Amino acid sequence: MKTVLISAYACIPGQGSEEGTGWTYASTLSQNGYRVHCLTKKDGQSVIDPILASGQYPNLTVHYVHVPDWVDTFCGKGLIGMYFHYLYWQWTASNLALALDKTDPIDLIHHVSYGSIQLGSFMYRLHKPFVFGPVGGGQRAPKSLKRYFGSFWTREWMRDWVGTLLQYVNPAFYRTVRQADQLIVTNLDTLRLARTLRPTAPVERIWDASLSRTFLPAEPIQHTPGATLKLLWVGRLLPRKALELTIQALGQVDPAIPVTLTIVGGKGEMVDHVPGYLERYGVADRVDWVGHVTFQQVKAYYEQSDVFFFTSLRDSCPHQLLEAMAYSLPVVTLMLHGQAELVDDSTGIRVPVGTEEQVVAALARAIEWMYHHPAERLAMGQAGYDFAQTQLWDTKIRLFTDRIYPAILSEPAVLAEHD
């Protein structure tokens, strides 16, 4: 049985986003013919240890990489602090991996978290077969819509600036991109960035978002058209998610059209701004803001809605879109980053990114189109459900176990090119 080392900075069972992704790779690979050593932060130990003690994952060993307390204090000190913590953790993790390899030789390394190409991974130091990704990081928020970030635009600009700087000063970036046996990106924006250092070597594009089989309904959801068009927005209330843009578009919809918007989300820097949005655009009587709900509760909102709205200004590969499509919802979104690749003309409407006025007007017209074309939107929902069935974690893991890992492990000549 081959031994795989998973580098998962974020890894907590039962969570979404990066934390859930890290755990899914480590746990699922251990059930598919590989011994897995997972390196992660100590944050998830209280949740992971009881699961491992149950014996459910006999081929999985989790190693908690500890950094000094003074380094941990940087984690909550803005973007620079978070990046410093991550890079320090990665270096410490690579030292642990080097020591581990001496006592329990590793056959292959797979970096799964964080999924940012600029931050890279110091696991190249082991000079072992190395898979990096899927990763994003190449996407940038459009400056024409920077108003929706409010006072947080400076932070967004700083993120872009630091990301560019890391491309020149972070050895984990350029060594990883050049040396990884298989580099995997999650969107075209990141592919273009990867090609600057890897113009001819293999780069594969695989979406990092996936669904668990238990989340996917057994049958398509039948959304019977009613008198009112019910829109749904789900997500954390972060500046880049641009909830204001959705609300502003709702305010420009033909008043004769009966339409409501349900907002699911109650955490994030923009929480206090939501009441002002509703008043400013005159839509308070058409919006139901339910706040934060559990992962299970959100399913009910997917079932009860007609159209999913997603107007994020920077996202690598949005999980919410797959969730919505799994529940047979057509999507209205922007022709931007990961959402422009997950959604196509058969599953929704993608609005081109131009000026603020153009985008808002186009989103409003998309809502009106969805109201006037119930049969077409139901067909989009069915197409979305069919697509979601192809995006299961089981299927994605098999890409690695059946194709990517075996191909790398059978090509020792690639390793000879490493420093």
C-alpha positions in Angstrom: 0.0 0.0 0.0 1.4 3.4 -1.1 1.9 6.2 1.5 0.5 9.6 0.7 1.4 12.7 2.7 -1.4 15.3 2.6 -0.5 18.9 3.4 -3.7 20.4 4.7 -3.2 23.7 6.7 -7.0 23.8 7.1 -8.6 20.5 8.0 -11.7 20.2 10.2 -14.5 17.6 9.7 -18.0 18.9 9.2 -16.9 22.3 8.0 -17.2 24.0 4.6 -14.6 25.7 2.4 -10.9 25.0 3.0 -11.4 23.1 6.3 -13.9 20.6 4.8 -11.8 20.2 1.7 -8.7 19.3 3.7 -10.5 16.6 5.7 -12.3 15.2 2.7 -9.1 14.6 0.8 -7.3 13.0 3.8 -10.2 10.8 5.0 -11.4 9.7 1.6 -8.0 8.8 0.2 -7.4 6.7 3.3 -10.4 4.7 2.4 -9.3 4.2 -1.2 -6.2 2.1 -1.0 -3.6 4.5 0.4 -2.0 5.0 3.8 -2.3 8.7 4.5 -0.3 11.0 6.8 -2.1 14.3 7.1 -0.3 17.4 8.3 -2.6 20.1 9.6 -3.0 22.8 12.2 -3.9 22.0 15.8 -7.3 23.8 15.4 -9.2 20.7 14.4 -7.6 18.3 17.0 -10.6 18.2 19.3 -12.9 17.2 16.5 -10.5 14.9 14.6 -9.1 12.8 17.5 -12.4 11.3 18.5 -13.1 10.3 14.9 -9.8 8.6 14.6 -10.3 6.9 17.9 -13.5 5.3 16.6 -11.4 3.3 14.2 -13.3 4.5 11.1 -10.2 5.5 9.3 -7.5 2.9 10.1 -5.2 4.0 7.3 -5.2 7.7 8.3 -2.7 9.3 10.7 -3.1 13.0 11.5 0.0 15.0 12.6 -0.7 18.4 14.3 2.0 20.9 13.3 2.6 23.3 16.1 4.2 26.7 15.7 5.4 29.0 18.6 2.8 31.0 20.4 4.2 34.3 19.1 3.7 33.1 15.6 0.0 32.1 16.3 -0.6 35.7 17.4 0.0 36.8 13.8 -2.9 34.7 12.5 -5.5 37.3 13.4 -3.5 40.4 12.5 -4.7 41.1 9.0 -3.6 39.9 5.6 0.1 40.2 6.2 -0.1 38.4 9.6 -2.2 35.6 8.1 0.3 35.1 5.2 3.2 35.1 7.7 1.5 32.5 9.9 0.8 30.3 6.9 4.3 30.4 5.5 5.9 29.8 8.9 3.5 26.8 9.4 4.3 25.5 5.9 8.1 25.6 6.6 7.6 23.8 10.0 5.3 21.3 8.3 8.0 20.5 5.7 10.6 19.9 8.4 8.2 17.5 10.1 7.6 15.8 6.7 11.3 15.4 6.2 11.7 13.7 9.6 8.7 11.5 9.0 10.0 10.4 5.6 13.1 9.0 7.4 11.1 6.7 9.6 8.1 6.0 7.4 9.0 6.6 3.7 6.5 8.7 1.8 5.7 7.7 -1.8 3.8 10.9 -2.8 2.9 14.3 -1.5 -0.3 16.2 -2.2 -0.8 19.8 -1.1 -4.6 20.6 -0.8 -4.8 23.6 1.5 -4.5 26.5 1.4 -5.5 26.6 -2.2 -3.5 29.7 -3.2 -0.9 29.4 -5.9 1.1 32.5 -4.7 1.5 31.0 -1.2 2.8 27.7 -2.7 4.1 24.9 -0.5 7.5 24.0 1.0 6.8 20.3 0.4 9.0 20.5 -2.7 11.9 20.1 -0.2 11.2 16.4 0.1 12.0 15.8 -3.6 9.2 13.3 -3.8 6.4 12.9 -6.4 4.4 16.0 -5.7 0.9 17.1 -6.6 0.0 20.7 -5.9 -3.7 21.6 -6.0 -6.3 22.3 -7.1 -5.4 25.9 -6.3 -6.7 29.3 -7.2 -5.3 32.8 -6.6 -5.1 34.2 -10.1 -8.4 36.1 -9.9 -8.7 39.8 -9.2 -11.8 41.8 -8.4 -12.8 44.3 -11.1 -11.9 47.9 -10.3 -15.0 49.1 -12.1 -17.0 47.6 -9.2 -14.7 48.5 -6.3 -17.5 50.7 -4.7 -19.1 47.6 -3.4 -16.1 46.9 -1.2 -16.6 50.2 0.6 -13.8 50.9 3.1 -12.5 47.4 2.5 -11.2 48.2 -1.0 -7.8 49.2 0.4 -7.6 45.7 1.9 -8.5 44.1 -1.4 -5.9 46.2 -3.2 -3.4 45.2 -0.6 -4.3 41.5 -1.2 -3.6 41.9 -4.9 -0.3 43.8 -4.2 0.9 41.2 -1.7 -0.1 38.4 -4.1 2.0 39.9 -6.8 4.9 40.5 -4.5 4.8 36.9 -3.4 5.3 35.8 -7.0 8.8 37.4 -6.8 9.9 36.8 -3.2 8.3 33.6 -2.0 10.4 30.6 -3.0 7.5 28.4 -2.1 5.6 29.9 -5.1 8.2 29.7 -7.9 9.8 26.4 -6.8 6.4 24.7 -6.3 5.0 25.9 -9.6 8.2 24.8 -11.5 8.9 21.6 -9.7 5.5 20.0 -8.9 5.0 16.8 -10.9 1.4 17.7 -11.4 0.2 21.3 -11.0 -3.6 21.6 -10.8 -5.5 24.9 -11.0 -9.1 25.6 -10.4 -9.8 28.3 -12.9 -8.5 30.0 -16.1 -7.3 33.1 -14.2 -4.9 30.9 -12.2 -3.9 28.9 -15.3 -2.7 32.1 -17.0 -0.6 32.9 -13.9 0.8 29.4 -13.7 1.9 29.6 -17.3 4.3 32.4 -16.6 6.6 30.0 -14.7 5.4 26.7 -16.3 4.9 27.5 -20.0 5.1 23.9 -21.3 5.0 21.6 -18.3 1.7 19.9 -17.6 -1.0 22.0 -15.9 -4.4 20.4 -15.3 -7.6 22.3 -14.5 -9.9 20.7 -12.0 -12.5 22.6 -10.0 -11.8 22.5 -6.3 -15.5 22.6 -5.4 -17.3 19.3 -5.0 -20.4 17.8 -3.4 -20.8 14.9 -1.0 -23.2 12.2 -2.2 -25.3 12.7 0.9 -25.9 16.4 0.0 -27.2 15.6 -3.5 -30.9 15.0 -3.7 -31.9 11.6 -5.0 -34.2 13.2 -7.6 -34.3 16.6 -9.2 -36.3 19.1 -7.1 -39.6 20.1 -8.7 -39.8 23.9 -8.4 -43.4 24.5 -9.4 -43.7 28.1 -10.8 -45.8 30.3 -8.5 -47.2 33.8 -8.7 -44.0 35.2 -7.1 -40.5 34.7 -8.3 -38.4 33.6 -5.3 -34.7 34.6 -5.4 -32.1 33.1 -3.0 -28.7 34.5 -2.0 -26.4 32.4 0.3 -23.0 33.2 1.7 -20.9 35.0 4.3 -21.4 38.8 4.3 -17.9 39.6 3.1 -17.0 42.7 1.0 -16.1 40.6 -2.0 -19.4 38.8 -2.0 -21.1 42.1 -3.0 -24.5 41.5 -1.5 -25.3 45.2 -2.1 -25.0 44.5 -5.9 -27.8 41.9 -5.7 -30.0 44.2 -3.6 -29.4 47.1 -5.9 -30.4 45.0 -8.9 -33.5 43.9 -7.2 -34.4 47.6 -6.7 -34.3 48.1 -10.5 -36.7 45.2 -11.4 -40.0 46.2 -13.0 -42.3 47.0 -10.0 -45.1 45.1 -11.7 -43.2 41.8 -11.3 -43.8 40.0 -8.0 -40.3 39.0 -6.8 -38.8 38.3 -3.4 -35.2 37.8 -2.2 -34.2 35.5 0.7 -30.7 36.3 2.1 -29.1 33.4 4.0 -26.0 34.6 5.9 -25.3 36.4 9.1 -21.6 36.6 9.5 -19.0 38.9 8.0 -17.8 42.5 7.9 -20.8 43.7 6.0 -23.5 42.6 8.4 -24.2 46.0 9.8 -24.6 47.4 6.2 -27.5 45.2 5.2 -30.3 47.3 6.7 -29.0 50.4 5.0 -28.9 48.5 1.6 -32.6 47.6 2.0 -33.6 51.1 2.8 -31.4 52.8 0.2 -32.8 50.7 -2.7 -36.4 50.5 -1.4 -36.7 46.8 -1.2 -37.2 46.1 2.5 -40.7 44.7 1.8 -39.4 42.2 -0.7 -36.4 40.9 1.2 -36.3 38.2 3.9 -33.0 38.3 5.7 -32.9 35.1 7.8 -29.3 35.4 9.0 -27.0 32.5 9.8 -28.4 29.0 9.5 -26.9 25.5 9.8 -25.6 23.6 6.8 -28.7 21.3 7.0 -31.1 24.2 7.3 -29.9 25.9 4.2 -31.1 22.9 2.1 -34.7 23.9 2.9 -34.1 27.4 1.3 -32.6 25.8 -1.8 -35.8 23.6 -2.1 -38.2 26.6 -1.6 -36.6 29.0 -4.1 -36.8 29.5 -7.8 -33.5 31.2 -8.8 -30.1 31.4 -7.1 -28.3 34.7 -7.2 -24.5 35.0 -6.9 -22.7 38.3 -7.5 -19.3 37.7 -5.9 -16.6 39.9 -7.3 -13.7 37.5 -6.5 -14.1 33.7 -6.2 -12.0 30.8 -7.4 -14.7 28.1 -7.6 -17.8 28.9 -5.5 -19.2 25.9 -3.6 -22.6 27.6 -3.3 -23.2 27.3 -7.1 -22.8 23.6 -7.0 -25.1 23.4 -4.0 -27.8 25.4 -5.8 -27.5 23.4 -9.0 -27.7 20.2 -6.9 -31.1 21.5 -5.8 -32.2 22.2 -9.4 -31.9 26.0 -9.2 -31.0 28.1 -12.3 -28.3 30.6 -11.5 -27.9 34.3 -12.2 -24.2 35.4 -11.8 -21.4 37.4 -13.3 -19.2 36.5 -16.2 -16.3 36.5 -13.8 -13.7 34.0 -12.4 -14.9 30.6 -11.2 -18.6 31.3 -11.5 -18.2 32.0 -15.2 -16.7 28.5 -15.6 -19.1 26.5 -13.4 -22.2 28.1 -14.9 -22.9 28.0 -18.7 -25.8 29.1 -20.8 -27.7 25.8 -20.1 -27.7 26.3 -16.4 -28.1 30.1 -15.9 -27.4 33.6 -17.0 -24.0 35.2 -16.7 -23.9 39.0 -16.9 -20.9 40.6 -18.5 -18.8 42.8 -16.2 -18.7 46.4 -17.3 -19.6 49.6 -15.5 -21.7 49.6 -12.3 -24.7 50.9 -14.2 -24.4 48.2 -16.9 -24.0 45.4 -14.5 -26.9 46.4 -12.3 -29.2 46.9 -15.3 -28.2 43.5 -16.8 -28.8 41.7 -13.5 -32.3 43.3 -13.2 -33.1 42.2 -16.7 -32.0 38.7 -15.9 -34.4 38.6 -13.0 -37.2 39.8 -15.2 -36.3 37.1 -17.8 -36.4 34.4 -15.2 -39.9 35.5 -14.2 -41.2 35.7 -17.8 -39.7 32.3 -18.8 -40.7 29.7 -16.2 -40.3 26.7 -18.6 -36.8 27.8 -19.6 -35.7 28.4 -16.0 -37.0 24.9 -15.0 -34.9 23.4 -17.9 -31.9 25.3 -16.6 -32.5 23.8 -13.1 -32.6 20.3 -14.6 -29.4 20.9 -16.5 -27.8 22.2 -13.2 -28.9 19.1 -11.4 -27.4 16.9 -14.1 -24.1 18.8 -13.9 -24.0 18.6 -10.1 -24.2 14.8 -10.3 -20.9 14.9 -12.1 -19.2 16.9 -9.4 -19.2 14.5 -6.5 -16.2 14.1 -4.1 -16.1 10.3 -4.8 -15.6 11.1 -8.5 -13.0 13.7 -7.9 -11.0 11.5 -5.5 -11.0 8.7 -8.2 -9.3 11.2 -10.6 -6.3 11.1 -8.2 -6.3 7.5 -7.2 -7.1 6.1 -10.7 -5.2 8.5 -13.0 -3.1 11.3 -11.5 -1.3 9.4 -8.7 -0.5 6.3 -10.7 0.8 8.4 -13.6 3.2 10.3 -11.3 4.4 7.2 -9.4 5.3 5.5 -12.7 7.4 8.3 -14.0 10.7 8.5 -12.0 12.3 10.4 -14.9 10.4 13.5 -13.9 12.0 13.4 -10.4 15.4 13.5 -11.9 14.8 17.0 -13.1 14.3 18.3 -9.5 17.0 20.3 -7.8 
